[in-house]
Amino acid sequence: MQLNEGQAAEYKKRHNPIWPELAALLKDYGISDYSIFLDNETNTLFAVLSAEVPEKLETLKTEEIMKKWWTYMRDIMQTNEDHSPLSIPLEEVFYLL
């Protein structure tokens, strides 16, 4: 994901604390160990999470609270037309268990 220039402090502020109803929704979807990292030089955001059923994540975009969150965040990051964060899926090339 890509954060707009100069928005790091605001991004952190909006996540601390995260909306309780959004946290509950993510947990209902089986999401845990969710972290977002920021590369301050490029404003790139990198998210890592565990999901009990990864295929279920695709339906998150239909949830009203998710849409509301995306709309709330759209002014500080690059987004798609539906306000979801513009993101690029990455290929896993190494994993150590």
C-alpha atoms as one frame of an Amber mdcrd trajectory, in Angstrom:
protein
   0.000   0.000   0.000   1.150   3.565  -0.499   0.839   6.371   2.021   0.662
   9.944   0.759   3.705  12.129   1.452   3.705  13.679   4.916   0.888  11.509
   6.287   2.814   9.070   8.515   1.836  10.752  11.790  -1.818  10.917  10.760
  -1.811   7.281   9.653  -0.423   6.205  13.024  -2.927   8.423  14.853  -5.896
   6.888  13.009  -4.744   3.405  13.985  -4.200   4.208  17.660  -6.602   3.035
  18.721  -8.216   1.237  15.826 -12.009   1.422  15.796 -13.286  -1.316  18.151
 -15.942  -2.390  15.638 -13.289  -2.785  12.939 -11.032  -4.819  15.249 -14.021
  -7.029  16.109 -14.831  -7.519  12.414 -11.258  -8.538  11.604 -11.241 -11.015
  14.479 -14.621 -12.389  13.319 -12.952 -13.046   9.971 -10.253 -15.085  11.712
  -7.533 -12.459  11.337  -4.770 -12.398  13.934  -1.151 -11.311  14.238  -1.881
  -8.286  12.028   0.964  -5.793  11.647   1.523  -2.875   9.272   5.031  -1.563
   8.662   6.026   1.765   7.108   9.102   2.416   4.976   9.611   6.111   5.788
  11.800   6.692   2.728   9.227   5.513   0.166   5.973   5.846   2.184   5.273
   2.216   1.371   3.068   0.317   3.822   3.574  -3.422   4.182   0.937  -5.489
   5.981   1.347  -8.997   7.374  -1.449 -11.005   8.946  -2.533 -14.514   9.736
  -5.934 -15.666   8.540  -7.706 -18.867   9.533  -9.414 -19.030   6.118  -7.522
 -16.801   3.650 -10.205 -17.223   0.969 -12.713 -15.533   3.296 -10.731 -12.268
   3.237 -12.093 -11.436  -0.216 -15.562 -10.895   1.294 -14.285  -8.268   3.758
 -14.816  -5.654   1.037 -18.581  -6.199   1.292 -18.710  -5.257   4.978 -20.064
  -1.771   5.738 -17.543  -1.029   8.505 -14.708  -1.929   6.110 -16.102   0.458
   3.493 -16.465   3.169   6.127 -12.814   2.668   7.220 -11.572   2.855   3.636
 -13.484   6.104   3.083 -11.997   7.481   6.305  -8.464   6.617   5.168  -8.682
   7.646   1.510  -7.416  11.190   2.040  -4.041  10.022   3.371  -3.213   7.090
   1.102  -3.548   5.949  -2.486  -6.824   4.142  -3.095  -8.882   2.402  -5.746
 -12.207   3.820  -6.978 -14.062   1.972  -4.182 -11.681   3.675  -1.682  -9.962
   0.382  -0.820  -6.201   0.810  -0.440  -4.259   0.486  -3.649  -2.184  -2.588
  -2.997   0.059  -4.984  -4.830   0.033  -8.676  -3.930   3.536  -9.936  -3.234
   4.955 -13.346  -4.021   6.371 -15.190  -1.042   9.889 -16.256  -1.910  11.074
 -17.503   1.486   9.463 -18.745   4.693  11.154 -20.158   7.786   8.992 -22.083
  10.212
